[in-house]
Amino acid sequence: MGFNVDQANAAKQRRNELMTATDRYAKAHQRVHRSPRLRKYASIILADLGGRHWEWVTYARVKEIEAWAQKIKEDSDE
């Protein structure tokens, strides 16, 4: 029996679907606090915005998250 990429991907997808909101938040929190560029926007980035926000924070490019957080901060300062 050989390695089947489709089966491995399906199993990974099932595991991801089983992740709780707490798990997703924990991963996002860890990433934000390990990144000096993101850490300064932690309160914005780690806000509970629902949906798949924390997954996005976990996997998106730092530059993309940072730009989004800067825009939120600028908008709130106005």
PyMOL commands that set and color helices and strands:
alter all, ss='L'
color gray80, all
select helices_A, chain A and resi 5-18+21-34+36-39+42-45+53-59+62-77
alter helices_A, ss='H'
color red, helices_A
deselect
rebuild
show_as cartoon
